[in-house]
Amino acid sequence: MNHFDIVIVGGGGAGLYAAMEVLNTNKSLKVAVISKIYPNRSHTSAAQGGANAALANKDKTDTVDKHTFDTVKGSDYLADQDAAAVLCEEAPRVMRELENLGTPFSRMEDGSIAQRPFGGASSPRCCYCADKTGHTILQTLYEQCLRLGVTFYNEYFILSLEHKDGKCQGITALNIKTGKIEIFPSKIVIFATGGYAKAYWNRSSNAAGNTGDGQAVALRAGIPLKDMEFVQFHPTGLRKSGILVTEGARGEGGYLFNNESERFMSRYAPEKMELGPRDLVSRSIEREILEGRGFDSDAGKYVKLDLTHLGPELITKRLPQIRELSISFEGIDPIEEPIPIRPTAHYSMGGIDCDKTGRTIMQGVYAIGECACVSVHGANRLGGNSLLEILVFGKIAGHEAAKEAQGFSTPSIPDTVIDKYTRYFRSLAGESQYERYAVIREEMGQTLADNVAIFRNAKDMKKAIEDIKTLRDRFKRVKLHDTGKVFNTNLINILELRNMLSIALTIAAGAYVRKESRGSHFRTDYTTRDDENWHKHTMFKLSKGELKIDYKPVTMGKYPLEERTY
Ligand SMILES: Cc1cc2nc3c(=O)[nH]c(=O)nc-3n(C[C@H](O)[C@H](O)[C@H](O)COP(=O)(O)OP(=O)(O)OC[C@H]3O[C@@H](n4cnc5c(N)ncnc54)[C@H](O)[C@@H]3O)c2cc1C
């Protein structure tokens, strides 16, 4: 049995920052990072564009206050303003800390960190390393964790959060390499398992592993999820694969145009144009396509993103990965031709409900990063604010947990949980099982993409809820074909699908009850924001296995509710 003071589930940017901070706060603590993939392959490594901080390197007039206001306005006033203020105040500090740790930021002429414009921001404040920002941050943090002596359990899949009398006892996890179920008693567990936008399966920019595992485990353990209906569609996914083309491409001056060669954003965001916030730009693209001004192809309808006028030098220096991805996945070199794009499911604004220290309602359980909903993004996240969130709240939660761990008693987990999961895995291979996980997964992704995407209405969402419930019933008959112990990807795929199905239901059910349009949640049957009835968070809990929805007030601050225009 592996006893720890603090177990961090997830080795992305949030988990690694927290691990580093735990040991920087108290070297004597025993801390482990448990991760289903190798930490430096986490989705953080796919982040291209950058992280926001009001450093005022590029625009001397930028301030923390402007950053906070942009964040609250971008969230369509659903962000908790105290949390948004922490995010923006801490941003310059964490960015300098990363710089001091050796992150190879792109530079301005004077040597300071370069900053580019990003959507919904009033100043160019997005700090970047070419178009590989997440990758470089993750490598930097991983090095630090190795240096400090964090214990890593790589290729372990969390099965459950164990708790007694409302207090955390640790977790159980499947060792993917051996097939053994292992117990990790721990005084504190920090969830840092990333997002759930892969539930949209074929229409998503996310890594295959972004399946909402942490959120589903927390929900099963009685911890509420929040604002799950808010799923961000990024405006520019590659037409065929949904792979992301960073907002940095528009930040560097890229244009969007339709089949009439028109820069259509002039119709929707005359001031900000292509650099409007993501919800608005995605809706505008989708509307162009729906109204017949998109391009047609076997791979679906799309609009074009033109970078050709930026020239080969800028593209190869600042957007090299975008060029590589366009060539590999669309056969198009953006130096010579515009890139075919359409919006793609990208980011989970919802997640495990926590406060601005990362604490959840259960003693000893924290949540950070994309799996959490501390509520800095509200109904729509601004580009560059998520890398920032994982750093700021990873650091805060790591520090808080390190201080708190000393006061907690030694936890214990009974061995019987191992038998429970052994029996469950055996039952999946039983004779009465026949459903194929890949078919259920495909249908789940399709119903979400068809019915709970950019434009939503009651009829479609009801259909999605019914579809998902049927799929959950069918999942009870899902067949584990591979009964091998070593690296059983068939089993992992099934466990991920189990988690995604419960998350898919929260997305659809939350969207169905919210009778207004706000941020990423746009309803054609309720087209305006309704502050009187819906300026509140949606809260999701399981009660006797059934999903229950409740509400929680939004924390206001100095920014009053206003109409959002760009
Ligand atoms: C293509 C792309 C580009 C992006 N670009 C930007 C950008 O430019 N700027 C920005 O601010 N944001 C960007 N984002 C968003 C941002 O990158 C993510 O929100 C952020 O990196 C999430 O970090 P995280 O540490 O919370 O989770 P992740 O980096 O996703 O890490 C999750 C970790 O949890 C582990 N895990 C998951 N499930 C389990 C399980 N069952 N058991 C054990 N471990 C598990 C995984 O192994 C992984 O280590 C982008 C996102 C995508 C998809």
The ligand as an SDF file (V2000), in Angstrom:
LIG
                    3D

 53 58  0  0  0  0  0  0  0  0999 V2000
   -5.5240   22.0160  -28.6720 C   0  0  0  0  0  0  0  0  0  0  0  0
   -5.6380   22.9010  -27.4710 C   0  0  0  0  0  0  0  0  0  0  0  0
   -5.0080   24.1350  -27.4460 C   0  0  0  0  0  0  0  0  0  0  0  0
   -5.1200   24.9710  -26.3380 C   0  0  0  0  0  0  0  0  0  0  0  0
   -4.4950   26.1840  -26.3460 N   0  0  0  0  0  0  0  0  0  0  0  0
   -4.5750   26.9780  -25.2600 C   0  0  0  0  0  0  0  0  0  0  0  0
   -3.8870   28.2180  -25.2200 C   0  0  0  0  0  0  0  0  0  0  0  0
   -3.1630   28.5920  -26.1410 O   0  0  0  0  0  0  0  0  0  0  0  0
   -4.0130   28.9880  -24.1110 N   0  0  0  0  0  0  0  0  0  0  0  0
   -4.7790   28.6120  -23.0430 C   0  0  0  0  0  0  0  0  0  0  0  0
   -4.8570   29.3500  -22.0710 O   0  0  0  0  0  0  0  0  0  0  0  0
   -5.4290   27.4190  -23.0540 N   0  0  0  0  0  0  0  0  0  0  0  0
   -5.3330   26.5980  -24.1260 C   0  0  0  0  0  0  0  0  0  0  0  0
   -5.9920   25.3960  -24.1280 N   0  0  0  0  0  0  0  0  0  0  0  0
   -6.6310   24.9320  -22.8980 C   0  0  0  0  0  0  0  0  0  0  0  0
   -5.5670   24.4690  -21.9150 C   0  0  0  0  0  0  0  0  0  0  0  0
   -4.4890   23.9090  -22.6020 O   0  0  0  0  0  0  0  0  0  0  0  0
   -6.1130   23.4140  -20.9550 C   0  0  0  0  0  0  0  0  0  0  0  0
   -7.3060   23.8650  -20.3700 O   0  0  0  0  0  0  0  0  0  0  0  0
   -5.1150   23.1250  -19.8440 C   0  0  0  0  0  0  0  0  0  0  0  0
   -3.8500   22.8450  -20.3670 O   0  0  0  0  0  0  0  0  0  0  0  0
   -5.5960   21.9740  -18.9770 C   0  0  0  0  0  0  0  0  0  0  0  0
   -4.5730   21.6380  -18.0800 O   0  0  0  0  0  0  0  0  0  0  0  0
   -4.8450   20.6130  -16.9070 P   0  0  0  0  0  0  0  0  0  0  0  0
   -3.5610   20.4610  -16.1690 O   0  0  0  0  0  0  0  0  0  0  0  0
   -6.0400   21.0310  -16.1610 O   0  0  0  0  0  0  0  0  0  0  0  0
   -5.2220   19.2400  -17.6440 O   0  0  0  0  0  0  0  0  0  0  0  0
   -4.4370   18.3750  -18.7460 P   0  0  0  0  0  0  0  0  0  0  0  0
   -3.2420   19.0340  -19.2690 O   0  0  0  0  0  0  0  0  0  0  0  0
   -5.4770   17.9160  -19.6980 O   0  0  0  0  0  0  0  0  0  0  0  0
   -3.9240   17.1460  -17.8970 O   0  0  0  0  0  0  0  0  0  0  0  0
   -4.8070   16.1900  -17.3620 C   0  0  0  0  0  0  0  0  0  0  0  0
   -4.0000   15.1350  -16.6450 C   0  0  0  0  0  0  0  0  0  0  0  0
   -4.8920   14.2620  -15.9640 O   0  0  0  0  0  0  0  0  0  0  0  0
   -4.5080   12.9300  -16.1680 C   0  0  0  0  0  0  0  0  0  0  0  0
   -5.7200   12.0980  -16.0970 N   0  0  0  0  0  0  0  0  0  0  0  0
   -6.8600   12.2540  -16.8000 C   0  0  0  0  0  0  0  0  0  0  0  0
   -7.7180   11.2400  -16.5040 N   0  0  0  0  0  0  0  0  0  0  0  0
   -7.0950   10.4530  -15.6030 C   0  0  0  0  0  0  0  0  0  0  0  0
   -7.4280    9.2520  -14.9490 C   0  0  0  0  0  0  0  0  0  0  0  0
   -8.5850    8.6200  -15.1670 N   0  0  0  0  0  0  0  0  0  0  0  0
   -6.5380    8.7100  -14.0820 N   0  0  0  0  0  0  0  0  0  0  0  0
   -5.3340    9.2970  -13.8730 C   0  0  0  0  0  0  0  0  0  0  0  0
   -4.9600   10.4280  -14.4880 N   0  0  0  0  0  0  0  0  0  0  0  0
   -5.8240   11.0020  -15.3420 C   0  0  0  0  0  0  0  0  0  0  0  0
   -3.8580   12.9030  -17.5390 C   0  0  0  0  0  0  0  0  0  0  0  0
   -2.9440   11.8380  -17.6320 O   0  0  0  0  0  0  0  0  0  0  0  0
   -3.1490   14.2630  -17.5620 C   0  0  0  0  0  0  0  0  0  0  0  0
   -1.8760   14.1360  -16.9990 O   0  0  0  0  0  0  0  0  0  0  0  0
   -5.8960   24.5510  -25.2310 C   0  0  0  0  0  0  0  0  0  0  0  0
   -6.5230   23.3190  -25.2500 C   0  0  0  0  0  0  0  0  0  0  0  0
   -6.4310   22.5150  -26.3610 C   0  0  0  0  0  0  0  0  0  0  0  0
   -7.1820   21.2090  -26.3670 C   0  0  0  0  0  0  0  0  0  0  0  0
  1  2  1  0
  2  3  1  0
  2 52  2  0
  3  4  2  0
  4  5  1  0
  4 50  1  0
  5  6  2  0
  6  7  1  0
  6 13  1  0
  7  8  2  0
  7  9  1  0
  9 10  1  0
 10 11  2  0
 10 12  1  0
 12 13  2  0
 13 14  1  0
 14 15  1  0
 14 50  1  0
 15 16  1  0
 16 17  1  0
 16 18  1  0
 18 19  1  0
 18 20  1  0
 20 21  1  0
 20 22  1  0
 22 23  1  0
 23 24  1  0
 24 25  2  0
 24 26  1  0
 24 27  1  0
 27 28  1  0
 28 29  2  0
 28 30  1  0
 28 31  1  0
 31 32  1  0
 32 33  1  0
 33 34  1  0
 33 48  1  0
 34 35  1  0
 35 36  1  0
 35 46  1  0
 36 37  1  0
 36 45  1  0
 37 38  2  0
 38 39  1  0
 39 40  1  0
 39 45  2  0
 40 41  1  0
 40 42  2  0
 42 43  1  0
 43 44  2  0
 44 45  1  0
 46 47  1  0
 46 48  1  0
 48 49  1  0
 50 51  2  0
 51 52  1  0
 52 53  1  0
M  END
$$$$
